[in-house]
Amino acid sequence: MTDIHRKPRKPGSGRKAIYDAPMGRVNLPMTAVQRAKLMRLGGAAWVRQQIDVSPEPPRQEAAG
């Protein structure tokens, strides 16, 4: 199929953004058991929520 046959996208179509800021992807190696538990906990939404509510770690000063 060439671009000639494609219909133009309608304004507002497509998946709606979760956040105003652009998002990136992160790949995390895990076992099938860990992945199943992650899905039971809520998947990516649960991970984002855990990151948002967790305190920032103390800042490490550069050695030098």
Secondary structure, DSSP 8 states (H G I E B T S, - for coil): --GGG-----TT-S---SSSS----------HHHHHHHHHHTHHHHHHHHHHHS----------
